[in-house]
Each structure stands twice: as C-alpha cells, then as structure tokens.
Amino acid sequence: EDGGRRAPGSPAAPGHFVRCLYAVGFLDLFGVSMVVPLMNLHIKSLGASHTVAGIIGSLYGVMQLFSSTFVGCWSDIVGRQYSLLVCILLSALGYFLLGTSTTVFLFAISRVPVGIFKHTLSISKALLSDLVLERDRPLVMGRFNAASSVGFILGPVVGGYLAELEGGFYQTSFICASIFLLNGGLVWMLPWSEETTGNREHHQDKGTNRFSAKANHDLRLKSATNGAMTNSNLFQSPWIQVATVLKKIKEIACSNLWDIFLVRFLMSVAILLYYSNFTLALEERFGVKPLFSGYLTSYSSALGVLAGCLLGPITRLYQHNTYRILLHSSTFTCMLILLYASALNIWMVILSSTFLAFSTTIGRTCIIDLELTIGGSEASGTLLGVGQSVTSVGRIIAPLLSGIAQEFSPCGPPSLAVGLALVAILIMNANKQKYSSHGNAKLKNQ
C-alpha cells in the first residue's frame, strides 16, 4: 500500500483543478435552487392550471430520465471538457429563456434545453473519478456533494428575497443564467492540458516519488485515455458518436451491475417516500406548521454538508471498504425511517431527521463509488448517467406510490419506504461475496 500518501489532485494535496470543480458544484446548485422553488408560482401566474403545470414538470423529469445516460456516455466518448462546457452553456440558455417566458408555451420551451443537458454535476463527478485514486474517491465525492449542498441551502434564501422585488422571478432567472455562464468560464479556464500531463509529473518531481509505482501508472493511464478520447472522438460525425453511445449503453445493460442499480433504485424511492409527504404528515400527526417543517428540512441539509466532510475519517475507519459502509448506512437509514414512521412526538422526528441526514448523504456517495469500482472508471460517465436515470425513474414512481400509501395513513409512505429499504439490504447481503471481492481487489491496488 502507499501508506496513506496521496497522488496529485487528492484531498491531502488538493490541486487547483479539484478545488475549481468544488466551486462548479456549489455554483450549479446555488443557481438552480434560486429558481426552482419559484417555478410553480410563476407558471400559475401565467394562467396555467395545476394539470398543465404538472404535465410540464413531468415532461422535464422524462427528458432527464432519457438524456442522463446518453449525455454521460457521450462525455466518455468526446471527453469531459467539451461535454461539460456544452451542458453548462445550454443550461444557461434554458434559464435565460426562462427569464423571458411571458407565456406558458415559452415556459415549456425553456425547460427543454435544461431537461436534456442539465447533467453538469454528473459529468463533474465523472471528472473527479478520473482524477483521483479509488481509495480517495469517496472522500472527494463527499466534499463535492458538501460544496453542492451549501449552494442548495443558500440558493432558496437568495431566490426568496429576489422574488419579493418587482419582476423578481425574471431577475432570478437571469442571475441563474449568469451563474451558469460564470461556471462555463471557470471550466474553460481550467488547466486541462497541465492537469492531465505535466502537472502530475511536476508534483512528482517536487517530492511525490514516495508514491507507489502502481498509483502513478494508473494516474498517467487515466490521463492518456481521457486525452486520447477527447482528441480522436470530438470531431467524429454525430452518427458515429450516437452509434458509439448506444454500444456503450448496451455493454452496461448486459453487465452484472443490475443489482447495484436495483439497490440504488430502491433506496432512492425509499428516501423520496420519506420526504414526499413530510410537511403534510407532520401537520396531521403533530399539528406542526409548515414553517417548522421548512426549518427542519434546512437543518437536515446543513447536517448533510457536515456528513460529506466526515467521509474521510469514516472511510479510514472502515479501511476503505465501500460495501460495508453502504450496507451499514442503508441499514441505519431503514431504522431511522422506521423510527420516524412510529414517532410518538416531534422530538423523535427531530432525532430521526438528524441522523438520517448523515446516513443518506454517506449512502448516496458510497453507491456511486461502488458503481464506479465494479463497473470500471473507464466508463464513469456512462455509469453515472445510468445511475441518474435510475434515480429519475424513482422520482417518477415515488409520488404515485406516496399518494396511494397516504390514502391509508399519513405514515403510509415512510412505512412503505422501510419495506423497500429492507429489500435493498437483503439484495446487498445476497451479493456480499461479489462486493467483498471487489473491495479486496481495490485495497490491494492501493
């Protein structure tokens, strides 16, 4: 092993490239969370009915469902820089159009480029996966998620303040588009060539010769592979790119990753069911006002940021065994949702929300790391895209399941969530040998 010494771009010696990607994640969710909470109010002010607003929202989800896999796979083919820039700039166009939407039709049109190309976070995660060693990946992903979550916490506050001004929604949309343009400039100015070639060797000359030969070889191989893909495939005809994308998706579909994606789907739906009627259930069960529920949600989001920063000590405690962390965090999540469903007072709800913020954040990071470990980092964009599609299916199904379960009881959705989480835990236990073997191989390669 390398004795805990880290390669360039790892958390112990964070490079400019990695820090900039943290900033990209923060700005991305900051801009989006400014606008999204105001959209329903705006479309209703344009004269749309609840049904029309729901249809437009569903169409956005469907576009995300089908585009995430293609865009992720496309980033593997043409390279991260080009795909990330295209997604950022077209997302900026979408939010700019949103700022000019004075009719329901224009509002719907503005959601098309965002629905298809708003995958900047997934591509950023794939890029981080390319840059760091496998044992450092959960920590780096955790910090990226923490930076993004900070933006998600601050964005609604700024958006709510701007909404109080005359024409506030339009101003907020233009500011969001400007933030995406700023992100595009940040990505454009990143030292891509230095990061992938000379920068690592420069760090090695500065005293990193202590690193294992295996680690340095893997990093150079990743850099060469990504650079080759960018140079040779960027100018291929669109039809060749589409055919390559379909071939890579077929390879993922025929692989042995179905159980990991099923676990991701079940846990995603379970967590979405927990949040689906959270405000309404608290009001019905304990007489709590929506304002308190909002404070509790913000409190949980803040704890999620802290959980992302604690992934380093946690992964070291578990000796970088991602499978065990995922299994334990999923079990903990299941128990906490059960505690919430059976809570007798609001203090039990606060207790469950406190620890659930930690378990869900850790589990979300670990399932991504497990996908990349078993699936192979050479197709990280495709894997993250498929995973995002799986989560999108959960977002479509969860509201339906929640509505049906809530007909029986306010505790129906979280009770159903407990059952789905238990199924996910059983699947992980049934495939324990498969996950453990990959975990052992991962440790030997460090």
Solvent accessible surface area in square Angstrom, and as a share of the most:
residue,aa,sasa,rsa
1,E,148,0.66
2,D,3,0.02
3,G,63,0.60
4,G,36,0.35
5,R,93,0.34
6,R,37,0.14
7,A,2,0.02
8,P,11,0.07
9,G,3,0.03
10,S,1,0.01
11,P,11,0.07
12,A,73,0.57
13,A,57,0.44
14,P,52,0.33
15,G,13,0.13
16,H,99,0.44
17,F,2,0.01
18,V,1,0.01
19,R,121,0.44
20,C,11,0.06
21,L,0,0.00
22,Y,36,0.14
23,A,38,0.30
24,V,0,0.00
25,G,0,0.00
26,F,56,0.23
27,L,31,0.15
28,D,0,0.00
29,L,39,0.20
30,F,33,0.14
31,G,0,0.00
32,V,22,0.13
33,S,4,0.02
34,M,1,0.00
35,V,0,0.00
36,V,70,0.40
37,P,74,0.46
38,L,20,0.10
39,M,17,0.08
40,N,95,0.49
41,L,129,0.64
42,H,13,0.06
43,I,4,0.02
44,K,87,0.37
45,S,86,0.55
46,L,43,0.21
47,G,65,0.62
48,A,15,0.11
49,S,59,0.38
50,H,139,0.62
51,T,94,0.55
52,V,58,0.33
53,A,14,0.10
54,G,40,0.39
55,I,93,0.47
56,I,16,0.08
57,G,45,0.44
58,S,69,0.44
59,L,98,0.49
60,Y,52,0.20
61,G,21,0.21
62,V,58,0.33
63,M,45,0.20
64,Q,23,0.10
65,L,30,0.15
66,F,131,0.55
67,S,13,0.08
68,S,3,0.02
69,T,15,0.09
70,F,88,0.37
71,V,10,0.05
72,G,4,0.04
73,C,0,0.00
74,W,47,0.16
75,S,0,0.00
76,D,0,0.00
77,I,5,0.03
78,V,0,0.00
79,G,2,0.02
80,R,12,0.04
81,Q,49,0.22
82,Y,90,0.34
83,S,0,0.00
84,L,0,0.00
85,L,21,0.10
86,V,33,0.19
87,C,0,0.00
88,I,1,0.00
89,L,87,0.43
90,L,54,0.27
91,S,0,0.00
92,A,4,0.03
93,L,82,0.41
94,G,0,0.00
95,Y,3,0.01
96,F,101,0.42
97,L,57,0.28
98,L,1,0.01
99,G,3,0.03
100,T,59,0.34
101,S,0,0.00
102,T,90,0.52
103,T,66,0.38
104,V,39,0.23
105,F,140,0.58
106,L,75,0.38
107,F,8,0.03
108,A,32,0.25
109,I,75,0.38
110,S,1,0.00
111,R,20,0.07
112,V,58,0.33
113,P,19,0.12
114,V,1,0.00
115,G,0,0.00
116,I,59,0.30
117,F,50,0.21
118,K,23,0.10
119,H,8,0.04
120,T,1,0.00
121,L,37,0.18
122,S,18,0.12
123,I,2,0.01
124,S,0,0.00
125,K,31,0.13
126,A,0,0.00
127,L,8,0.04
128,L,1,0.00
129,S,0,0.00
130,D,7,0.03
131,L,6,0.03
132,V,2,0.01
133,L,13,0.07
134,E,49,0.22
135,R,27,0.10
136,D,1,0.01
137,R,1,0.00
138,P,3,0.02
139,L,13,0.06
140,V,0,0.00
141,M,2,0.01
142,G,0,0.00
143,R,84,0.31
144,F,1,0.00
145,N,13,0.07
146,A,5,0.04
147,A,23,0.18
148,S,5,0.03
149,S,24,0.16
150,V,53,0.30
151,G,0,0.00
152,F,103,0.43
153,I,48,0.24
154,L,84,0.42
155,G,0,0.00
156,P,49,0.31
157,V,106,0.61
158,V,53,0.31
159,G,1,0.01
160,G,33,0.32
161,Y,146,0.55
162,L,20,0.10
163,A,41,0.32
164,E,147,0.66
165,L,79,0.39
166,E,167,0.75
167,G,37,0.35
168,G,4,0.04
169,F,20,0.08
170,Y,65,0.25
171,Q,75,0.33
172,T,0,0.00
173,S,0,0.00
174,F,74,0.31
175,I,69,0.35
176,C,0,0.00
177,A,5,0.04
178,S,63,0.41
179,I,18,0.09
180,F,0,0.00
181,L,101,0.50
182,L,109,0.54
183,N,1,0.00
184,G,4,0.04
185,G,31,0.30
186,L,40,0.20
187,V,0,0.00
188,W,170,0.60
189,M,142,0.63
190,L,7,0.03
191,P,35,0.22
192,W,35,0.12
193,S,75,0.48
194,E,91,0.41
195,E,5,0.02
196,T,35,0.20
197,T,87,0.51
198,G,39,0.37
199,N,40,0.21
200,R,16,0.06
201,E,87,0.39
202,H,99,0.44
203,H,66,0.30
204,Q,48,0.21
205,D,122,0.63
206,K,148,0.63
207,G,35,0.33
208,T,20,0.12
209,N,116,0.60
210,R,152,0.56
211,F,22,0.09
212,S,31,0.20
213,A,87,0.67
214,K,91,0.39
215,A,4,0.03
216,N,16,0.08
217,H,102,0.45
218,D,36,0.18
219,L,2,0.01
220,R,105,0.38
221,L,102,0.51
222,K,36,0.15
223,S,10,0.06
224,A,66,0.51
225,T,53,0.31
226,N,29,0.15
227,G,26,0.25
228,A,58,0.45
229,M,35,0.16
230,T,34,0.20
231,N,116,0.60
232,S,74,0.48
233,N,27,0.14
234,L,39,0.20
235,F,175,0.73
236,Q,57,0.26
237,S,47,0.30
238,P,98,0.62
239,W,206,0.72
240,I,91,0.46
241,Q,23,0.10
242,V,71,0.41
243,A,60,0.46
244,T,44,0.26
245,V,7,0.04
246,L,92,0.46
247,K,130,0.55
248,K,39,0.17
249,I,36,0.18
250,K,137,0.58
251,E,99,0.44
252,I,22,0.11
253,A,83,0.64
254,C,100,0.60
255,S,43,0.28
256,N,83,0.43
257,L,4,0.02
258,W,160,0.56
259,D,1,0.00
260,I,1,0.00
261,F,22,0.09
262,L,62,0.31
263,V,2,0.01
264,R,25,0.09
265,F,47,0.19
266,L,15,0.08
267,M,21,0.09
268,S,19,0.12
269,V,2,0.01
270,A,0,0.00
271,I,38,0.19
272,L,53,0.26
273,L,0,0.00
274,Y,3,0.01
275,Y,89,0.34
276,S,54,0.35
277,N,8,0.04
278,F,11,0.05
279,T,59,0.34
280,L,84,0.42
281,A,0,0.00
282,L,0,0.00
283,E,73,0.33
284,E,100,0.45
285,R,57,0.21
286,F,54,0.23
287,G,53,0.51
288,V,20,0.11
289,K,140,0.59
290,P,72,0.45
291,L,123,0.61
292,F,76,0.31
293,S,1,0.01
294,G,39,0.38
295,Y,143,0.54
296,L,9,0.05
297,T,59,0.34
298,S,60,0.39
299,Y,90,0.34
300,S,13,0.08
301,S,28,0.18
302,A,50,0.39
303,L,30,0.15
304,G,9,0.09
305,V,25,0.14
306,L,87,0.43
307,A,0,0.00
308,G,0,0.00
309,C,70,0.42
310,L,71,0.35
311,L,0,0.00
312,G,2,0.02
313,P,67,0.42
314,I,39,0.20
315,T,4,0.02
316,R,124,0.45
317,L,142,0.70
318,Y,39,0.15
319,Q,127,0.56
320,H,14,0.06
321,N,27,0.14
322,T,6,0.04
323,Y,5,0.02
324,R,101,0.37
325,I,6,0.03
326,L,4,0.02
327,L,24,0.12
328,H,79,0.35
329,S,10,0.06
330,S,3,0.02
331,T,50,0.29
332,F,84,0.35
333,T,2,0.01
334,C,7,0.04
335,M,113,0.50
336,L,10,0.05
337,I,0,0.00
338,L,95,0.47
339,L,46,0.23
340,Y,0,0.00
341,A,13,0.10
342,S,63,0.40
343,A,8,0.06
344,L,153,0.76
345,N,66,0.34
346,I,36,0.18
347,W,186,0.65
348,M,50,0.22
349,V,0,0.00
350,I,38,0.19
351,L,88,0.44
352,S,0,0.00
353,S,4,0.03
354,T,26,0.15
355,F,85,0.36
356,L,1,0.01
357,A,5,0.04
358,F,44,0.18
359,S,4,0.03
360,T,12,0.07
361,T,7,0.04
362,I,17,0.08
363,G,12,0.12
364,R,112,0.41
365,T,0,0.00
366,C,0,0.00
367,I,12,0.06
368,I,4,0.02
369,D,0,0.00
370,L,6,0.03
371,E,0,0.00
372,L,1,0.00
373,T,21,0.12
374,I,20,0.10
375,G,21,0.21
376,G,18,0.17
377,S,25,0.16
378,E,115,0.52
379,A,13,0.10
380,S,0,0.00
381,G,2,0.02
382,T,0,0.00
383,L,0,0.00
384,L,8,0.04
385,G,1,0.01
386,V,24,0.14
387,G,0,0.00
388,Q,38,0.17
389,S,13,0.09
390,V,25,0.14
391,T,18,0.10
392,S,5,0.03
393,V,50,0.29
394,G,0,0.00
395,R,121,0.44
396,I,79,0.40
397,I,60,0.30
398,A,3,0.02
399,P,82,0.52
400,L,117,0.58
401,L,52,0.26
402,S,7,0.04
403,G,38,0.37
404,I,93,0.47
405,A,12,0.09
406,Q,46,0.21
407,E,144,0.65
408,F,172,0.72
409,S,41,0.26
410,P,38,0.24
411,C,31,0.19
412,G,13,0.12
413,P,0,0.00
414,P,0,0.00
415,S,58,0.37
416,L,66,0.33
417,A,0,0.00
418,V,15,0.09
419,G,33,0.32
420,L,35,0.17
421,A,0,0.00
422,L,91,0.45
423,V,69,0.40
424,A,0,0.00
425,I,18,0.09
426,L,119,0.59
427,I,25,0.13
428,M,0,0.00
429,N,69,0.36
430,A,88,0.68
431,N,34,0.17
432,K,111,0.47
433,Q,145,0.65
434,K,43,0.18
435,Y,2,0.01
436,S,29,0.18
437,S,54,0.35
438,H,59,0.26
439,G,11,0.10
440,N,79,0.40
441,A,49,0.38
442,K,7,0.03
443,L,43,0.21
444,K,168,0.71
445,N,72,0.37
446,Q,16,0.07
